[in-house]
Amino acid sequence: MRRINERGFTLIELMITIAIIGVLAAIAIPAYQDYTIRAQATEGLTLSTAVQAAVVDYYDQTGNWPTSISGGGTALNYAAAPSGNYVTAIATNAGAITITYGNKANAAISAKTLSLNVYTTTAGDVAWVCGNSTNSPAGATAVGAGTTSVANKYLPKACQL
């Protein structure tokens, strides 16, 4: 009598495979969500680079820190503050830059802020420290400080504690 070889998977093998995929998905989805929120927060840093340069330029020319992005007096010469898909506003006060998230941003960072704090060194250089980071240059003096309300896990790596 000839024996027929059966091919395929048993029910238990399929159940184990589905369980493994379920566990991997349960771990990967929250990690991916944190990654996408952190990418949205990074847009604010990208948009703020031009404002950082303008703030330093203003300080070099006047010896004072700008009090706003647009307007007269001690303001930068922006017609309107930069904004993007996830950033609703960028503001400056006494040199510190505050980025406010909104628009299409995830609810975890929507209406929250990220600050770029300005420091000066004894050589007269300007340095920026973002978010909750404590990596200020040695011997530098804090000039302007804003507040960061975005949760630490959603901040770009350079801005985390």
N, CA, C and O atoms as a GROMACS GRO file, in nm:
protein
  644
    1MET      N    1   0.082  -0.117   0.000
    1MET     CA    2   0.000   0.000   0.000
    1MET      C    3   0.088   0.125   0.000
    1MET      O    4   0.186   0.136   0.073
    2ARG      N    5   0.048   0.215  -0.082
    2ARG     CA    6   0.123   0.338  -0.096
    2ARG      C    7   0.078   0.439   0.008
    2ARG      O    8  -0.041   0.455   0.033
    3ARG      N    9   0.176   0.506   0.067
    3ARG     CA   10   0.144   0.609   0.167
    3ARG      C   11   0.149   0.745   0.101
    3ARG      O   12   0.244   0.778   0.031
    4ILE      N   13   0.046   0.824   0.124
    4ILE     CA   14   0.040   0.958   0.066
    4ILE      C   15   0.098   1.056   0.166
    4ILE      O   16   0.053   1.065   0.281
    5ASN      N   17   0.198   1.131   0.121
    5ASN     CA   18   0.256   1.234   0.209
    5ASN      C   19   0.167   1.358   0.205
    5ASN      O   20   0.141   1.415   0.099
    6GLU      N   21   0.124   1.397   0.320
    6GLU     CA   22   0.043   1.518   0.330
    6GLU      C   23   0.136   1.637   0.338
    6GLU      O   24   0.240   1.633   0.404
    7ARG      N   25   0.099   1.742   0.271
    7ARG     CA   26   0.179   1.864   0.276
    7ARG      C   27   0.095   1.975   0.334
    7ARG      O   28  -0.027   1.980   0.316
    8GLY      N   29   0.163   2.068   0.406
    8GLY     CA   30   0.092   2.180   0.465
    8GLY      C   31   0.120   2.190   0.613
    8GLY      O   32   0.202   2.117   0.669
    9PHE      N   33   0.051   2.283   0.676
    9PHE     CA   34   0.072   2.309   0.818
    9PHE      C   35  -0.044   2.254   0.899
    9PHE      O   36  -0.157   2.247   0.852
   10THR      N   37  -0.013   2.217   1.020
   10THR     CA   38  -0.120   2.174   1.109
   10THR      C   39  -0.185   2.297   1.170
   10THR      O   40  -0.131   2.407   1.162
   11LEU      N   41  -0.298   2.278   1.228
   11LEU     CA   42  -0.371   2.389   1.289
   11LEU      C   43  -0.291   2.451   1.402
   11LEU      O   44  -0.291   2.573   1.417
   12ILE      N   45  -0.224   2.373   1.481
   12ILE     CA   46  -0.146   2.426   1.594
   12ILE      C   47  -0.029   2.511   1.544
   12ILE      O   48   0.004   2.614   1.604
   13GLU      N   49   0.034   2.469   1.435
   13GLU     CA   50   0.144   2.549   1.379
   13GLU      C   51   0.093   2.685   1.330
   13GLU      O   52   0.160   2.786   1.352
   14LEU      N   53  -0.020   2.688   1.268
   14LEU     CA   54  -0.078   2.815   1.223
   14LEU      C   55  -0.116   2.904   1.341
   14LEU      O   56  -0.096   3.025   1.336
   15MET      N   57  -0.170   2.846   1.447
   15MET     CA   58  -0.208   2.923   1.566
   15MET      C   59  -0.085   2.983   1.632
   15MET      O   60  -0.089   3.098   1.676
   16ILE      N   61   0.023   2.909   1.641
   16ILE     CA   62   0.147   2.960   1.700
   16ILE      C   63   0.202   3.075   1.616
   16ILE      O   64   0.247   3.176   1.670
   17THR      N   65   0.199   3.060   1.485
   17THR     CA   66   0.246   3.166   1.396
   17THR      C   67   0.164   3.293   1.413
   17THR      O   68   0.220   3.403   1.419
   18ILE      N   69   0.034   3.281   1.421
   18ILE     CA   70  -0.052   3.397   1.439
   18ILE      C   71  -0.026   3.462   1.575
   18ILE      O   72  -0.026   3.585   1.586
   19ALA      N   73  -0.004   3.383   1.679
   19ALA     CA   74   0.025   3.437   1.812
   19ALA      C   75   0.156   3.515   1.811
   19ALA      O   76   0.166   3.622   1.872
   20ILE      N   77   0.257   3.464   1.743
   20ILE     CA   78   0.386   3.533   1.734
   20ILE      C   79   0.370   3.665   1.660
   20ILE      O   80   0.424   3.767   1.704
   21ILE      N   81   0.298   3.665   1.551
   21ILE     CA   82   0.274   3.789   1.476
   21ILE      C   83   0.199   3.890   1.562
   21ILE      O   84   0.228   4.009   1.557
   22GLY      N   85   0.102   3.843   1.639
   22GLY     CA   86   0.026   3.931   1.727
   22GLY      C   87   0.113   3.996   1.833
   22GLY      O   88   0.098   4.115   1.861
   23VAL      N   89   0.204   3.921   1.893
   23VAL     CA   90   0.296   3.976   1.994
   23VAL      C   91   0.389   4.078   1.930
   23VAL      O   92   0.411   4.186   1.987
   24LEU      N   93   0.443   4.047   1.815
   24LEU     CA   94   0.533   4.141   1.747
   24LEU      C   95   0.460   4.270   1.710
   24LEU      O   96   0.516   4.379   1.723
   25ALA      N   97   0.337   4.259   1.665
   25ALA     CA   98   0.258   4.378   1.630
   25ALA      C   99   0.228   4.461   1.753
   25ALA      O  100   0.230   4.584   1.748
   26ALA      N  101   0.199   4.395   1.864
   26ALA     CA  102   0.169   4.467   1.988
   26ALA      C  103   0.289   4.548   2.036
   26ALA      O  104   0.271   4.651   2.101
   27ILE      N  105   0.408   4.505   2.005
   27ILE     CA  106   0.529   4.578   2.043
   27ILE      C  107   0.563   4.684   1.939
   27ILE      O  108   0.604   4.795   1.974
   28ALA      N  109   0.547   4.652   1.812
   28ALA     CA  110   0.592   4.741   1.704
   28ALA      C  111   0.502   4.862   1.684
   28ALA      O  112   0.553   4.970   1.655
   29ILE      N  113   0.373   4.848   1.698
   29ILE     CA  114   0.282   4.960   1.668
   29ILE      C  115   0.304   5.078   1.763
   29ILE      O  116   0.316   5.191   1.714
   30PRO      N  117   0.311   5.060   1.894
   30PRO     CA  118   0.338   5.177   1.980
   30PRO      C  119   0.475   5.239   1.953
   30PRO      O  120   0.490   5.361   1.958
   31ALA      N  121   0.575   5.157   1.924
   31ALA     CA  122   0.708   5.210   1.894
   31ALA      C  123   0.705   5.292   1.766
   31ALA      O  124   0.769   5.397   1.757
   32TYR      N  125   0.631   5.247   1.667
   32TYR     CA  126   0.619   5.321   1.542
   32TYR      C  127   0.544   5.452   1.563
   32TYR      O  128   0.581   5.554   1.504
   33GLN      N  129   0.440   5.452   1.646
   33GLN     CA  130   0.368   5.575   1.675
   33GLN      C  131   0.458   5.677   1.741
   33GLN      O  132   0.454   5.795   1.706
   34ASP      N  133   0.540   5.634   1.838
   34ASP     CA  134   0.634   5.726   1.902
   34ASP      C  135   0.732   5.782   1.800
   34ASP      O  136   0.766   5.900   1.803
   35TYR      N  137   0.777   5.697   1.709
   35TYR     CA  138   0.870   5.740   1.604
   35TYR      C  139   0.806   5.846   1.514
   35TYR      O  140   0.871   5.946   1.482
   36THR      N  141   0.682   5.826   1.474
   36THR     CA  142   0.617   5.924   1.385
   36THR      C  143   0.591   6.055   1.458
   36THR      O  144   0.601   6.162   1.397
   37ILE      N  145   0.557   6.050   1.586
   37ILE     CA  146   0.536   6.173   1.662
   37ILE      C  147   0.669   6.247   1.677
   37ILE      O  148   0.673   6.370   1.665
   38ARG      N  149   0.777   6.175   1.701
   38ARG     CA  150   0.909   6.238   1.711
   38ARG      C  151   0.949   6.302   1.578
   38ARG      O  152   1.012   6.408   1.576
   39ALA      N  153   0.912   6.239   1.467
   39ALA     CA  154   0.940   6.298   1.336
   39ALA      C  155   0.860   6.425   1.316
   39ALA      O  156   0.911   6.521   1.257
   40GLN      N  157   0.737   6.429   1.364
   40GLN     CA  158   0.657   6.551   1.356
   40GLN      C  159   0.720   6.662   1.439
   40GLN      O  160   0.722   6.778   1.396
   41ALA      N  161   0.770   6.628   1.556
   41ALA     CA  162   0.835   6.729   1.642
   41ALA      C  163   0.962   6.781   1.577
   41ALA      O  164   0.999   6.897   1.597
   42THR      N  165   1.029   6.698   1.501
   42THR     CA  166   1.153   6.740   1.434
   42THR      C  167   1.126   6.848   1.330
   42THR      O  168   1.214   6.929   1.302
   43GLU      N  169   1.006   6.851   1.272
   43GLU     CA  170   0.973   6.955   1.175
   43GLU      C  171   0.991   7.094   1.236
   43GLU      O  172   1.035   7.187   1.169
   44GLY      N  173   0.957   7.107   1.363
   44GLY     CA  174   0.973   7.236   1.430
   44GLY      C  175   1.118   7.281   1.435
   44GLY      O  176   1.147   7.399   1.416
   45LEU      N  177   1.208   7.188   1.461
   45LEU     CA  178   1.350   7.223   1.463
   45LEU      C  179   1.398   7.264   1.325
   45LEU      O  180   1.478   7.357   1.311
   46THR      N  181   1.350   7.195   1.223
   46THR     CA  182   1.388   7.229   1.086
   46THR      C  183   1.341   7.368   1.048
   46THR      O  184   1.416   7.447   0.990
   47LEU      N  185   1.216   7.399   1.081
   47LEU     CA  186   1.162   7.531   1.048
   47LEU      C  187   1.229   7.643   1.129
   47LEU      O  188   1.235   7.757   1.084
   48SER      N  189   1.279   7.609   1.247
   48SER     CA  190   1.336   7.713   1.332
   48SER      C  191   1.480   7.750   1.297
   48SER      O  192   1.533   7.848   1.350
   49THR      N  193   1.545   7.675   1.209
   49THR     CA  194   1.686   7.706   1.179
   49THR      C  195   1.702   7.844   1.118
   49THR      O  196   1.799   7.914   1.149
   50ALA      N  197   1.610   7.885   1.031
   50ALA     CA  198   1.619   8.019   0.973
   50ALA      C  199   1.595   8.126   1.079
   50ALA      O  200   1.658   8.232   1.077
   51VAL      N  201   1.504   8.098   1.172
   51VAL     CA  202   1.477   8.193   1.281
   51VAL      C  203   1.599   8.202   1.373
   51VAL      O  204   1.633   8.311   1.418
   52GLN      N  205   1.664   8.090   1.400
   52GLN     CA  206   1.786   8.092   1.482
   52GLN      C  207   1.891   8.183   1.419
   52GLN      O  208   1.953   8.265   1.487
   53ALA      N  209   1.911   8.167   1.289
   53ALA     CA  210   2.010   8.250   1.219
   53ALA      C  211   1.971   8.397   1.225
   53ALA      O  212   2.057   8.483   1.244
   54ALA      N  213   1.842   8.426   1.210
   54ALA     CA  214   1.796   8.566   1.216
   54ALA      C  215   1.813   8.624   1.355
   54ALA      O  216   1.849   8.741   1.369
   55VAL      N  217   1.789   8.544   1.459
   55VAL     CA  218   1.806   8.591   1.597
   55VAL      C  219   1.953   8.624   1.623
   55VAL      O  220   1.984   8.728   1.680
   56VAL      N  221   2.043   8.535   1.582
   56VAL     CA  222   2.186   8.559   1.602
   56VAL      C  223   2.231   8.681   1.523
   56VAL      O  224   2.308   8.763   1.574
   57ASP      N  225   2.183   8.695   1.400
   57ASP     CA  226   2.218   8.811   1.319
   57ASP      C  227   2.168   8.940   1.385
   57ASP      O  228   2.241   9.039   1.390
   58TYR      N  229   2.046   8.938   1.434
   58TYR     CA  230   1.990   9.055   1.503
   58TYR      C  231   2.074   9.090   1.625
   58TYR      O  232   2.104   9.207   1.648
   59TYR      N  233   2.112   8.990   1.702
   59TYR     CA  234   2.194   9.012   1.821
   59TYR      C  235   2.331   9.069   1.785
   59TYR      O  236   2.381   9.160   1.851
   60ASP      N  237   2.393   9.015   1.678
   60ASP     CA  238   2.523   9.065   1.634
   60ASP      C  239   2.516   9.211   1.591
   60ASP      O  240   2.610   9.287   1.615
   61GLN      N  241   2.406   9.250   1.527
   61GLN     CA  242   2.394   9.387   1.476
   61GLN      C  243   2.355   9.488   1.584
   61GLN      O  244   2.401   9.602   1.581
   62THR      N  245   2.270   9.446   1.678
   62THR     CA  246   2.216   9.543   1.774
   62THR      C  247   2.267   9.525   1.916
   62THR      O  248   2.262   9.619   1.995
   63GLY      N  249   2.316   9.407   1.950
   63GLY     CA  250   2.358   9.380   2.087
   63GLY      C  251   2.241   9.347   2.178
   63GLY      O  252   2.259   9.329   2.299
   64ASN      N  253   2.122   9.339   2.122
   64ASN     CA  254   2.000   9.305   2.196
   64ASN      C  255   1.936   9.182   2.137
   64ASN      O  256   1.966   9.143   2.024
   65TRP      N  257   1.848   9.120   2.213
   65TRP     CA  258   1.776   9.004   2.166
   65TRP      C  259   1.640   9.048   2.114
   65TRP      O  260   1.577   9.134   2.176
   66PRO      N  261   1.593   8.992   2.003
   66PRO     CA  262   1.461   9.031   1.950
   66PRO      C  263   1.349   8.985   2.043
   66PRO      O  264   1.359   8.884   2.112
   67THR      N  265   1.241   9.063   2.043
   67THR     CA  266   1.128   9.030   2.129
   67THR      C  267   1.013   8.964   2.054
   67THR      O  268   0.920   8.912   2.116
   68SER      N  269   1.019   8.965   1.921
   68SER     CA  270   0.914   8.897   1.843
   68SER      C  271   0.966   8.868   1.703
   68SER      O  272   1.073   8.916   1.663
   69ILE      N  273   0.889   8.790   1.629
   69ILE     CA  274   0.927   8.751   1.493
   69ILE      C  275   0.900   8.864   1.394
   69ILE      O  276   0.985   8.896   1.311
   70SER      N  277   0.782   8.924   1.403
   70SER     CA  278   0.746   9.027   1.306
   70SER      C  279   0.696   9.151   1.380
   70SER      O  280   0.664   9.146   1.498
   71GLY      N  281   0.691   9.260   1.308
   71GLY     CA  282   0.649   9.386   1.368
   71GLY      C  283   0.763   9.486   1.366
   71GLY      O  284   0.862   9.467   1.295
   72GLY      N  285   0.750   9.588   1.442
   72GLY     CA  286   0.854   9.692   1.444
   72GLY      C  287   0.935   9.685   1.571
   72GLY      O  288   0.924   9.591   1.650
   73GLY      N  289   1.016   9.784   1.589
   73GLY     CA  290   1.098   9.793   1.710
   73GLY      C  291   1.202   9.684   1.718
   73GLY      O  292   1.288   9.673   1.630
   74THR      N  293   1.196   9.604   1.822
   74THR     CA  294   1.296   9.500   1.844
   74THR      C  295   1.251   9.365   1.788
   74THR      O  296   1.275   9.262   1.850
   75ALA      N  297   1.187   9.366   1.674
   75ALA     CA  298   1.138   9.242   1.613
   75ALA      C  299   1.224   9.204   1.493
   75ALA      O  300   1.289   9.289   1.432
   76LEU      N  301   1.223   9.075   1.462
   76LEU     CA  302   1.286   9.029   1.340
   76LEU      C  303   1.202   9.074   1.222
   76LEU      O  304   1.084   9.107   1.239
   77ASN      N  305   1.257   9.077   1.104
   77ASN     CA  306   1.186   9.127   0.987
   77ASN      C  307   1.115   9.017   0.910
   77ASN      O  308   1.129   9.009   0.788
   78TYR      N  309   1.040   8.933   0.977
   78TYR     CA  310   0.960   8.831   0.911
   78TYR      C  311   0.822   8.888   0.884
   78TYR      O  312   0.763   8.952   0.971
   79ALA      N  313   0.771   8.866   0.765
   79ALA     CA  314   0.634   8.908   0.736
   79ALA      C  315   0.538   8.823   0.817
   79ALA      O  316   0.438   8.873   0.868
   80ALA      N  317   0.568   8.694   0.829
   80ALA     CA  318   0.488   8.602   0.910
   80ALA      C  319   0.582   8.493   0.962
   80ALA      O  320   0.679   8.458   0.896
   81ALA      N  321   0.552   8.442   1.077
   81ALA     CA  322   0.634   8.335   1.135
   81ALA      C  323   0.623   8.209   1.050
   81ALA      O  324   0.516   8.181   0.996
   82PRO      N  325   0.732   8.134   1.037
   82PRO     CA  326   0.725   8.008   0.961
   82PRO      C  327   0.626   7.911   1.025
   82PRO      O  328   0.611   7.907   1.147
   83SER      N  329   0.558   7.834   0.941
   83SER     CA  330   0.470   7.729   0.989
   83SER      C  331   0.477   7.613   0.891
   83SER      O  332   0.528   7.629   0.780
   84GLY      N  333   0.427   7.499   0.931
   84GLY     CA  334   0.436   7.382   0.845
   84GLY      C  335   0.318   7.289   0.867
   84GLY      O  336   0.212   7.331   0.916
   85ASN      N  337   0.336   7.164   0.830
   85ASN     CA  338   0.228   7.066   0.846
   85ASN      C  339   0.194   7.040   0.992
   85ASN      O  340   0.078   7.015   1.026
   86TYR      N  341   0.295   7.046   1.080
   86TYR     CA  342   0.274   7.012   1.220
   86TYR      C  343   0.301   7.130   1.313
   86TYR      O  344   0.272   7.122   1.432
   87VAL      N  345   0.354   7.239   1.260
   87VAL     CA  346   0.388   7.356   1.341
   87VAL      C  347   0.291   7.469   1.309
   87VAL      O  348   0.271   7.504   1.193
   88THR      N  349   0.229   7.524   1.413
   88THR     CA  350   0.136   7.635   1.391
   88THR      C  351   0.204   7.769   1.411
   88THR      O  352   0.164   7.867   1.349
   89ALA      N  353   0.305   7.776   1.498
   89ALA     CA  354   0.368   7.905   1.524
   89ALA      C  355   0.510   7.887   1.574
   89ALA      O  356   0.544   7.788   1.640
   90ILE      N  357   0.592   7.986   1.541
   90ILE     CA  358   0.726   7.997   1.598
   90ILE      C  359   0.738   8.140   1.649
   90ILE      O  360   0.714   8.236   1.576
   91ALA      N  361   0.775   8.153   1.775
   91ALA     CA  362   0.786   8.286   1.836
   91ALA      C  363   0.922   8.299   1.903
   91ALA      O  364   0.987   8.200   1.935
   92THR      N  365   0.964   8.423   1.924
   92THR     CA  366   1.088   8.448   1.995
   92THR      C  367   1.064   8.556   2.099
   92THR      O  368   0.987   8.650   2.077
   93ASN      N  369   1.132   8.542   2.211
   93ASN     CA  370   1.125   8.642   2.316
   93ASN      C  371   1.256   8.638   2.394
   93ASN      O  372   1.293   8.535   2.450
   94ALA      N  373   1.324   8.750   2.396
   94ALA     CA  374   1.453   8.762   2.464
   94ALA      C  375   1.551   8.657   2.412
   94ALA      O  376   1.634   8.606   2.487
   95GLY      N  377   1.542   8.625   2.284
   95GLY     CA  378   1.634   8.532   2.222
   95GLY      C  379   1.584   8.389   2.216
   95GLY      O  380   1.614   8.317   2.121
   96ALA      N  381   1.508   8.346   2.316
   96ALA     CA  382   1.457   8.209   2.316
   96ALA      C  383   1.350   8.193   2.208
   96ALA      O  384   1.271   8.284   2.184
   97ILE      N  385   1.350   8.078   2.146
   97ILE     CA  386   1.254   8.048   2.039
   97ILE      C  387   1.157   7.942   2.091
   97ILE      O  388   1.198   7.841   2.148
   98THR      N  389   1.028   7.967   2.071
   98THR     CA  390   0.926   7.872   2.113
   98THR      C  391   0.849   7.823   1.991
   98THR      O  392   0.796   7.903   1.913
   99ILE      N  393   0.844   7.692   1.974
   99ILE     CA  394   0.775   7.628   1.863
   99ILE      C  395   0.645   7.569   1.917
   99ILE      O  396   0.647   7.494   2.015
  100THR      N  397   0.533   7.603   1.855
  100THR     CA  398   0.403   7.551   1.897
  100THR      C  399   0.351   7.457   1.789
  100THR      O  400   0.349   7.490   1.670
  101TYR      N  401   0.308   7.338   1.832
  101TYR     CA  402   0.261   7.236   1.739
  101TYR      C  403   0.110   7.238   1.728
  101TYR      O  404   0.040   7.272   1.824
  102GLY      N  405   0.060   7.202   1.612
  102GLY     CA  406  -0.083   7.197   1.585
  102GLY      C  407  -0.104   7.147   1.444
  102GLY      O  408  -0.038   7.052   1.402
  103ASN      N  409  -0.197   7.209   1.370
  103ASN     CA  410  -0.230   7.168   1.234
  103ASN      C  411  -0.257   7.018   1.228
  103ASN      O  412  -0.354   6.972   1.288
  104LYS      N  413  -0.174   6.942   1.159
  104LYS     CA  414  -0.194   6.798   1.142
  104LYS      C  415  -0.116   6.716   1.245
  104LYS      O  416  -0.104   6.594   1.230
  105ALA      N  417  -0.063   6.780   1.347
  105ALA     CA  418   0.019   6.710   1.446
  105ALA      C  419  -0.064   6.610   1.526
  105ALA      O  420  -0.184   6.628   1.546
  106ASN      N  421   0.001   6.505   1.570
  106ASN     CA  422  -0.062   6.405   1.654
  106ASN      C  423  -0.112   6.471   1.782
  106ASN      O  424  -0.054   6.570   1.829
  107ALA      N  425  -0.219   6.418   1.838
  107ALA     CA  426  -0.278   6.475   1.959
  107ALA      C  427  -0.180   6.478   2.076
  107ALA      O  428  -0.196   6.559   2.168
  108ALA      N  429  -0.080   6.391   2.074
  108ALA     CA  430   0.018   6.388   2.183
  108ALA      C  431   0.105   6.513   2.189
  108ALA      O  432   0.157   6.548   2.295
  109ILE      N  433   0.121   6.583   2.075
  109ILE     CA  434   0.202   6.706   2.075
  109ILE      C  435   0.123   6.829   2.032
  109ILE      O  436   0.175   6.940   2.039
  110SER      N  437   0.000   6.812   1.988
  110SER     CA  438  -0.081   6.924   1.943
  110SER      C  439  -0.103   7.023   2.057
  110SER      O  440  -0.137   6.983   2.169
  111ALA      N  441  -0.084   7.151   2.029
  111ALA     CA  442  -0.097   7.262   2.125
  111ALA      C  443   0.012   7.260   2.231
  111ALA      O  444   0.000   7.330   2.332
  112LYS      N  445   0.117   7.183   2.210
  112LYS     CA  446   0.230   7.180   2.304
  112LYS      C  447   0.346   7.257   2.244
  112LYS      O  448   0.348   7.286   2.124
  113THR      N  449   0.444   7.290   2.327
  113THR     CA  450   0.556   7.374   2.282
  113THR      C  451   0.691   7.304   2.302
  113THR      O  452   0.708   7.217   2.388
  114LEU      N  453   0.785   7.347   2.220
  114LEU     CA  454   0.925   7.306   2.230
  114LEU      C  455   1.006   7.434   2.229
  114LEU      O  456   0.989   7.518   2.141
  115SER      N  457   1.094   7.450   2.327
  115SER     CA  458   1.173   7.572   2.333
  115SER      C  459   1.317   7.548   2.290
  115SER      O  460   1.373   7.440   2.310
  116LEU      N  461   1.373   7.650   2.229
  116LEU     CA  462   1.515   7.653   2.196
  116LEU      C  463   1.574   7.765   2.280
  116LEU      O  464   1.551   7.883   2.254
  117ASN      N  465   1.650   7.727   2.381
  117ASN     CA  466   1.705   7.824   2.474
  117ASN      C  467   1.840   7.872   2.425
  117ASN      O  468   1.920   7.794   2.374
  118VAL      N  469   1.866   8.000   2.442
  118VAL     CA  470   1.988   8.061   2.391
  118VAL      C  471   2.088   8.083   2.504
  118VAL      O  472   2.052   8.125   2.614
  119TYR      N  473   2.213   8.054   2.474
  119TYR     CA  474   2.323   8.072   2.567
  119TYR      C  475   2.431   8.154   2.498
  119TYR      O  476   2.446   8.147   2.376
  120THR      N  477   2.506   8.232   2.575
  120THR     CA  478   2.624   8.301   2.520
  120THR      C  479   2.746   8.252   2.596
  120THR      O  480   2.741   8.226   2.716
  121THR      N  481   2.856   8.241   2.524
  121THR     CA  482   2.981   8.198   2.585
  121THR      C  483   3.065   8.320   2.617
  121THR      O  484   3.034   8.431   2.574
  122THR      N  485   3.170   8.300   2.692
  122THR     CA  486   3.259   8.411   2.727
  122THR      C  487   3.327   8.468   2.602
  122THR      O  488   3.370   8.584   2.603
  123ALA      N  489   3.338   8.389   2.497
  123ALA     CA  490   3.398   8.437   2.371
  123ALA      C  491   3.297   8.515   2.287
  123ALA      O  492   3.331   8.566   2.180
  124GLY      N  493   3.171   8.525   2.335
  124GLY     CA  494   3.069   8.597   2.261
  124GLY      C  495   2.993   8.512   2.161
  124GLY      O  496   2.913   8.565   2.083
  125ASP      N  497   3.016   8.383   2.162
  125ASP     CA  498   2.944   8.294   2.072
  125ASP      C  499   2.804   8.266   2.125
  125ASP      O  500   2.779   8.275   2.245
  126VAL      N  501   2.714   8.234   2.035
  126VAL     CA  502   2.577   8.201   2.071
  126VAL      C  503   2.558   8.051   2.052
  126VAL      O  504   2.598   7.995   1.950
  127ALA      N  505   2.498   7.986   2.151
  127ALA     CA  506   2.471   7.842   2.144
  127ALA      C  507   2.324   7.818   2.176
  127ALA      O  508   2.264   7.890   2.254
  128TRP      N  509   2.268   7.715   2.113
  128TRP     CA  510   2.127   7.681   2.132
  128TRP      C  511   2.116   7.546   2.201
  128TRP      O  512   2.189   7.452   2.168
  129VAL      N  513   2.027   7.537   2.297
  129VAL     CA  514   1.996   7.412   2.365
  129VAL      C  515   1.846   7.393   2.356
  129VAL      O  516   1.770   7.481   2.396
  130CYS      N  517   1.803   7.278   2.304
  130CYS     CA  518   1.660   7.261   2.282
  130CYS      C  519   1.596   7.171   2.386
  130CYS      O  520   1.659   7.083   2.443
  131GLY      N  521   1.469   7.197   2.407
  131GLY     CA  522   1.387   7.111   2.491
  131GLY      C  523   1.435   7.097   2.633
  131GLY      O  524   1.469   7.196   2.699
  132ASN      N  525   1.439   6.975   2.679
  132ASN     CA  526   1.478   6.944   2.816
  132ASN      C  527   1.626   6.910   2.828
  132ASN      O  528   1.672   6.870   2.935
  133SER      N  529   1.701   6.927   2.721
  133SER     CA  530   1.842   6.892   2.722
  133SER      C  531   1.918   6.980   2.820
  133SER      O  532   1.887   7.097   2.838
  134THR      N  533   2.017   6.921   2.883
  134THR     CA  534   2.103   6.996   2.975
  134THR      C  535   2.244   7.008   2.919
  134THR      O  536   2.339   7.031   2.994
  135ASN      N  537   2.259   6.993   2.789
  135ASN     CA  538   2.390   6.995   2.725
  135ASN      C  539   2.432   7.137   2.688
  135ASN      O  540   2.466   7.163   2.572
  136SER      N  541   2.431   7.227   2.783
  136SER     CA  542   2.476   7.363   2.754
  136SER      C  543   2.628   7.365   2.748
  136SER      O  544   2.694   7.286   2.814
  137PRO      N  545   2.683   7.456   2.667
  137PRO     CA  546   2.828   7.464   2.656
  137PRO      C  547   2.892   7.500   2.790
  137PRO      O  548   2.833   7.573   2.870
  138ALA      N  549   3.011   7.449   2.814
  138ALA     CA  550   3.082   7.478   2.939
  138ALA      C  551   3.108   7.628   2.950
  138ALA      O  552   3.157   7.691   2.856
  139GLY      N  553   3.075   7.684   3.063
  139GLY     CA  554   3.098   7.825   3.088
  139GLY      C  555   3.001   7.918   3.020
  139GLY      O  556   3.019   8.040   3.025
  140ALA      N  557   2.897   7.865   2.958
  140ALA     CA  558   2.800   7.949   2.888
  140ALA      C  559   2.695   8.001   2.987
  140ALA      O  560   2.666   7.938   3.088
  141THR      N  561   2.641   8.116   2.953
  141THR     CA  562   2.539   8.179   3.036
  141THR      C  563   2.405   8.175   2.964
  141THR      O  564   2.396   8.211   2.846
  142ALA      N  565   2.302   8.131   3.034
  142ALA     CA  566   2.168   8.128   2.974
  142ALA      C  567   2.117   8.270   2.959
  142ALA      O  568   2.123   8.350   3.053
  143VAL      N  569   2.067   8.301   2.840
  143VAL     CA  570   2.015   8.435   2.813
  143VAL      C  571   1.863   8.431   2.813
  143VAL      O  572   1.799   8.505   2.888
  144GLY      N  573   1.807   8.346   2.730
  144GLY     CA  574   1.662   8.336   2.719
  144GLY      C  575   1.621   8.192   2.734
  144GLY      O  576   1.684   8.102   2.677
  145ALA      N  577   1.517   8.170   2.809
  145ALA     CA  578   1.470   8.033   2.828
  145ALA      C  579   1.320   8.028   2.812
  145ALA      O  580   1.247   8.108   2.871
  146GLY      N  581   1.275   7.934   2.733
  146GLY     CA  582   1.132   7.909   2.717
  146GLY      C  583   1.096   7.781   2.788
  146GLY      O  584   1.181   7.718   2.853
  147THR      N  585   0.972   7.742   2.776
  147THR     CA  586   0.929   7.618   2.839
  147THR      C  587   0.893   7.515   2.733
  147THR      O  588   0.839   7.549   2.627
  148THR      N  589   0.922   7.391   2.762
  148THR     CA  590   0.891   7.280   2.673
  148THR      C  591   0.784   7.196   2.738
  148THR      O  592   0.803   7.143   2.847
  149SER      N  593   0.669   7.183   2.670
  149SER     CA  594   0.560   7.103   2.725
  149SER      C  595   0.542   6.970   2.651
  149SER      O  596   0.460   6.888   2.691
  150VAL      N  597   0.618   6.949   2.545
  150VAL     CA  598   0.614   6.821   2.473
  150VAL      C  599   0.679   6.716   2.564
  150VAL      O  600   0.785   6.740   2.621
  151ALA      N  601   0.617   6.600   2.575
  151ALA     CA  602   0.672   6.492   2.658
  151ALA      C  603   0.810   6.454   2.608
  151ALA      O  604   0.837   6.454   2.488
  152ASN      N  605   0.897   6.421   2.700
  152ASN     CA  606   1.037   6.392   2.669
  152ASN      C  607   1.052   6.282   2.565
  152ASN      O  608   1.141   6.290   2.480
  153LYS      N  609   0.967   6.178   2.568
  153LYS     CA  610   0.983   6.067   2.474
  153LYS      C  611   0.949   6.106   2.330
  153LYS      O  612   0.987   6.035   2.236
  154TYR      N  613   0.879   6.219   2.311
  154TYR     CA  614   0.844   6.264   2.176
  154TYR      C  615   0.943   6.367   2.122
  154TYR      O  616   0.933   6.405   2.006
  155LEU      N  617   1.036   6.411   2.203
  155LEU     CA  618   1.134   6.510   2.158
  155LEU      C  619   1.241   6.442   2.073
  155LEU      O  620   1.272   6.324   2.094
  156PRO      N  621   1.298   6.516   1.978
  156PRO     CA  622   1.414   6.461   1.906
  156PRO      C  623   1.524   6.427   2.006
  156PRO      O  624   1.531   6.487   2.114
  157LYS      N  625   1.609   6.333   1.973
  157LYS     CA  626   1.711   6.284   2.066
  157LYS      C  627   1.797   6.397   2.122
  157LYS      O  628   1.834   6.394   2.240
  158ALA      N  629   1.831   6.496   2.041
  158ALA     CA  630   1.916   6.606   2.088
  158ALA      C  631   1.847   6.692   2.192
  158ALA      O  632   1.914   6.766   2.264
  159CYS      N  633   1.716   6.684   2.203
  159CYS     CA  634   1.639   6.768   2.295
  159CYS      C  635   1.598   6.695   2.422
  159CYS      O  636   1.539   6.756   2.511
  160GLN      N  637   1.627   6.568   2.432
  160GLN     CA  638   1.585   6.490   2.549
  160GLN      C  639   1.682   6.508   2.663
  160GLN      O  640   1.796   6.552   2.644
  161LEU      N  641   1.636   6.474   2.783
  161LEU     CA  642   1.722   6.481   2.902
  161LEU      C  643   1.839   6.389   2.889
  161LEU      O  644   1.922   6.382   2.980
   0.00000   0.00000   0.00000
